[in-house]
Amino acid sequence: MIVLFTDFGLAGPYVGQMKSVLAAEAPGVPVIDLMHDAPSFAPRASAYLLAALVSDFQADTVFLAVVDPEVGGTRPAVIAEADGRRFVGPGNGLFEIVLRRAGRARVREIAWRPERLSTSFHGRDLFAPVAARLASGREVACRDRPAGFAREPAWPDDLAEIVYVDRFGNAMTGLRASVLAPDATLVAGGRKLTRAVTFSAVKEGASFWYANSNGLAEIAVNRGSAAASLGLRVGEPILILRDAALRAAPQDEEEQKEPPHPEERA
């Protein structure tokens, strides 16, 4: 199958134009809309989100992933391979975390070019035809590149920031819940947040964090919007507190205060 991950949104012609190319170039191959509201213009935030979403897909899946604020510029066009899954898109770090967490990984630069290549829509003109060719078993001309090509080694393994806000106002972080202690306390929007198993484990209107269904630490409010209540948006930093620093952040019911001094962070 071909799985789509973009920041295009569903308004306008962009997703439809891309899917029309896939239908023409790879007829009969299933196309799955994973998401089209990835963080806009934010390859780094999107990289942590994408990595959390791929594990349930079979090894021969082709991901057509486009979060490409530098389209038409100098960033390369790449095919990234990670444990049998292939990712087609811009070489701007979007595939960094997927590659880093894979047992087998490599990146090749796409050398093939179509007859028509607009400067502003490589998703339709370049990446979609390449993804279709891969999914239908055809070869794509590529250049092998040395280790480290199109990579971002300075990015952390887990990102202590908000990487996505869904329509309910729940805020996903770039932190895997598995790397946090069960009793870890997070601070977001100046509010101290303890862990709960799920929404119904806290009273209505209470804010908390939990391990979401994709394995990320997510900040939520039971029957409310964490984004609205705490003023959260993509890129908002998250603090992880030591026990000694817990007093520096307010409880959910208390008046909000400033986050602790950076020296008090975990």
C-alpha positions as CSV (number, residue, x, y, z in Angstrom):
1,M,0.0,0.0,0.0
2,I,0.9,3.7,-0.3
3,V,0.4,5.7,2.9
4,L,0.1,9.5,2.7
5,F,1.4,11.8,5.4
6,T,1.4,15.5,4.6
7,D,0.7,19.0,6.0
8,F,-1.5,19.9,3.0
9,G,-4.8,19.8,4.8
10,L,-8.0,18.5,3.0
11,A,-9.1,21.9,1.7
12,G,-8.0,22.7,-1.8
13,P,-6.8,20.5,-4.7
14,Y,-3.5,19.3,-3.4
15,V,-4.3,15.9,-1.9
16,G,-6.6,15.1,-4.8
17,Q,-4.0,16.0,-7.4
18,M,-1.4,13.8,-5.7
19,K,-3.9,10.9,-5.5
20,S,-4.8,11.2,-9.2
21,V,-1.1,10.6,-10.0
22,L,-1.0,7.6,-7.8
23,A,-4.1,6.1,-9.4
24,A,-2.7,6.6,-12.9
25,E,0.8,5.3,-12.1
26,A,-0.1,2.5,-9.7
27,P,-3.6,1.4,-10.5
28,G,-5.0,-1.1,-7.9
29,V,-2.5,-0.2,-5.2
30,P,-4.4,0.8,-2.0
31,V,-3.8,4.4,-0.9
32,I,-4.3,5.3,2.8
33,D,-4.7,8.8,4.1
34,L,-2.8,8.6,7.3
35,M,-2.9,12.3,8.0
36,H,-2.9,15.6,6.1
37,D,-2.7,17.9,9.1
38,A,0.9,17.2,10.1
39,P,2.5,20.3,11.7
40,S,2.7,22.9,8.9
41,F,6.2,23.9,7.8
42,A,7.6,21.8,10.6
43,P,9.7,18.8,9.4
44,R,11.3,18.4,12.9
45,A,8.0,18.1,14.8
46,S,6.6,16.0,12.0
47,A,9.5,13.6,12.2
48,Y,8.7,12.5,15.7
49,L,5.0,12.2,14.9
50,L,5.7,10.1,11.8
51,A,8.0,7.8,13.7
52,A,5.2,7.1,16.2
53,L,2.8,6.1,13.5
54,V,4.7,3.7,11.2
55,S,5.1,0.6,13.4
56,D,1.7,-0.9,12.6
57,F,2.3,-1.0,8.9
58,Q,3.8,-4.0,7.1
59,A,7.4,-4.0,6.0
60,D,6.7,-3.4,2.2
61,T,4.6,-0.2,2.8
62,V,5.6,2.9,0.8
63,F,5.1,6.1,2.7
64,L,4.6,9.3,0.6
65,A,5.4,11.9,3.2
66,V,5.6,15.6,2.4
67,V,6.3,18.4,4.9
68,D,8.4,20.5,2.6
69,P,8.8,24.3,3.4
70,E,11.9,24.4,1.3
71,V,10.3,22.9,-1.8
72,G,12.1,24.1,-5.0
73,G,15.2,24.9,-3.0
74,T,18.4,23.0,-2.4
75,R,17.1,20.3,-0.1
76,P,17.5,16.9,-1.8
77,A,14.6,14.5,-2.8
78,V,15.1,11.1,-1.2
79,I,14.0,7.5,-0.7
80,A,14.7,6.5,2.9
81,E,14.5,2.7,3.7
82,A,13.9,1.6,7.3
83,D,13.4,-2.0,8.2
84,G,11.8,-2.8,4.8
85,R,9.5,0.3,4.8
86,R,10.3,2.9,2.2
87,F,9.7,6.6,2.6
88,V,9.6,9.1,-0.3
89,G,9.8,12.8,0.3
90,P,12.1,15.7,1.0
91,G,15.5,15.1,2.6
92,N,15.0,17.8,5.3
93,G,15.0,15.6,8.4
94,L,11.4,14.4,8.0
95,F,12.7,10.8,8.1
96,E,15.4,11.2,10.7
97,I,13.7,9.6,13.7
98,V,12.3,6.7,11.6
99,L,15.8,6.0,10.3
100,R,17.4,6.3,13.8
101,R,15.0,3.8,15.4
102,A,15.4,1.2,12.6
103,G,17.6,-1.8,12.7
104,R,18.4,-1.5,9.0
105,A,18.4,2.0,7.3
106,R,19.8,3.8,4.3
107,V,19.0,7.0,2.3
108,R,19.3,7.4,-1.4
109,E,18.9,10.6,-3.5
110,I,16.3,10.5,-6.2
111,A,18.0,11.1,-9.5
112,W,14.9,10.6,-11.7
113,R,13.0,13.6,-12.8
114,P,9.6,13.9,-14.6
115,E,9.1,15.8,-17.8
116,R,7.0,18.4,-15.8
117,L,8.4,19.5,-12.5
118,S,6.9,22.6,-10.9
119,T,9.0,24.5,-8.5
120,S,6.3,24.5,-5.8
121,F,4.5,21.1,-5.9
122,H,7.0,18.2,-5.8
123,G,4.5,16.1,-3.9
124,R,2.5,15.8,-7.1
125,D,5.2,16.0,-9.7
126,L,8.1,14.1,-8.2
127,F,7.3,12.3,-5.0
128,A,4.0,10.8,-6.0
129,P,5.3,9.2,-9.3
130,V,8.3,7.8,-7.4
131,A,6.1,6.3,-4.7
132,A,3.8,4.8,-7.3
133,R,6.8,3.2,-9.1
134,L,8.1,1.7,-5.9
135,A,4.7,0.4,-4.8
136,S,4.2,-1.3,-8.2
137,G,7.6,-2.9,-8.3
138,R,9.4,-0.6,-10.7
139,E,12.9,0.8,-10.4
140,V,13.6,4.5,-9.7
141,A,17.0,6.0,-10.7
142,C,18.8,7.0,-7.5
143,R,22.2,8.1,-6.3
144,D,23.8,6.2,-3.4
145,R,25.0,8.7,-0.8
146,P,27.5,8.3,2.1
147,A,26.3,7.7,5.7
148,G,24.9,10.8,7.2
149,F,23.4,12.2,4.0
150,A,20.1,14.1,4.7
151,R,20.3,13.3,8.4
152,E,20.0,15.4,11.5
153,P,22.3,13.9,14.2
154,A,21.8,16.9,16.5
155,W,18.1,16.2,17.0
156,P,17.3,14.5,20.3
157,D,16.0,10.9,20.4
158,D,12.9,12.2,22.1
159,L,11.6,15.8,21.7
160,A,10.3,17.6,24.8
161,E,7.9,19.7,22.8
162,I,4.3,19.6,21.5
163,V,4.4,18.0,18.0
164,Y,0.6,17.8,17.2
165,V,-2.7,19.1,18.5
166,D,-5.8,17.1,17.5
167,R,-9.3,18.5,17.0
168,F,-10.2,17.7,20.6
169,G,-7.3,19.9,21.8
170,N,-5.2,17.0,23.0
171,A,-1.5,17.8,22.6
172,M,0.9,15.0,21.6
173,T,4.5,15.4,22.6
174,G,7.6,14.1,20.9
175,L,8.4,12.1,24.0
176,R,7.8,8.3,23.9
177,A,5.9,7.5,27.1
178,S,8.2,4.5,27.6
179,V,11.2,6.7,28.3
180,L,9.4,8.5,31.1
181,A,9.1,7.2,34.6
182,P,5.6,6.1,35.5
183,D,5.5,8.8,38.2
184,A,7.1,11.5,36.0
185,T,5.6,14.9,36.3
186,L,5.4,17.2,33.2
187,V,5.0,20.9,33.1
188,A,3.2,22.5,30.1
189,G,1.7,25.9,30.0
190,G,2.9,26.6,33.5
191,R,0.8,23.7,34.9
192,K,2.1,20.6,36.7
193,L,0.7,17.4,35.1
194,T,0.8,14.0,36.6
195,R,0.2,10.7,34.8
196,A,-3.2,9.0,34.5
197,V,-4.1,5.8,32.7
198,T,-6.9,7.4,30.6
199,F,-9.5,10.3,30.6
200,S,-12.0,8.7,33.0
201,A,-9.3,8.2,35.6
202,V,-9.5,12.0,36.5
203,K,-12.3,14.3,37.2
204,E,-14.0,16.3,34.5
205,G,-12.0,19.4,33.6
206,A,-8.8,18.0,35.1
207,S,-5.6,18.1,33.0
208,F,-3.1,15.2,33.0
209,W,-0.7,13.3,30.7
210,Y,-1.0,9.7,29.5
211,A,0.6,7.2,27.1
212,N,-1.5,7.5,24.0
213,S,-2.4,4.7,21.6
214,N,0.7,5.5,19.5
215,G,3.1,5.4,22.4
216,L,3.6,9.1,22.8
217,A,3.2,11.1,26.0
218,E,0.0,13.2,25.4
219,I,-1.4,16.1,27.4
220,A,-5.2,16.1,27.8
221,V,-8.1,17.5,29.7
222,N,-11.0,15.2,30.6
223,R,-13.9,16.4,28.4
224,G,-12.0,19.6,27.6
225,S,-9.3,21.1,25.4
226,A,-5.7,21.0,26.8
227,A,-4.7,23.3,24.0
228,A,-7.2,25.9,25.1
229,S,-6.8,25.4,28.8
230,L,-3.0,25.5,28.8
231,G,-2.3,27.6,25.8
232,L,-0.5,24.8,24.0
233,R,0.6,24.8,20.3
234,V,3.1,22.9,18.2
235,G,6.6,23.8,19.3
236,E,5.6,24.5,22.9
237,P,8.4,23.2,25.3
238,I,7.6,20.6,27.9
239,L,9.5,20.3,31.2
240,I,10.2,17.0,33.0
241,L,10.7,17.6,36.7
242,R,12.8,16.0,39.3
243,D,11.1,15.2,42.6
244,A,12.9,18.2,44.2
245,A,11.4,20.5,41.7
246,L,7.8,19.5,42.0
247,R,6.9,22.4,44.3
248,A,8.0,24.9,41.6
249,A,4.9,24.1,39.4
250,P,1.3,24.6,40.5
251,Q,-1.2,21.7,40.9
252,D,-4.0,21.5,38.3
253,E,-6.4,23.2,40.7
254,E,-4.1,25.9,41.8
255,E,-3.3,29.3,40.3
256,Q,-0.8,29.0,37.5
257,K,2.7,30.2,38.0
258,E,5.8,30.5,35.9
259,P,7.7,27.2,35.1
260,P,10.7,26.3,37.2
261,H,14.1,27.7,36.5
262,P,16.0,25.7,33.8
263,E,18.4,24.4,36.4
264,E,15.5,22.6,38.1
265,R,14.7,20.6,35.0
266,A,15.3,16.9,34.8
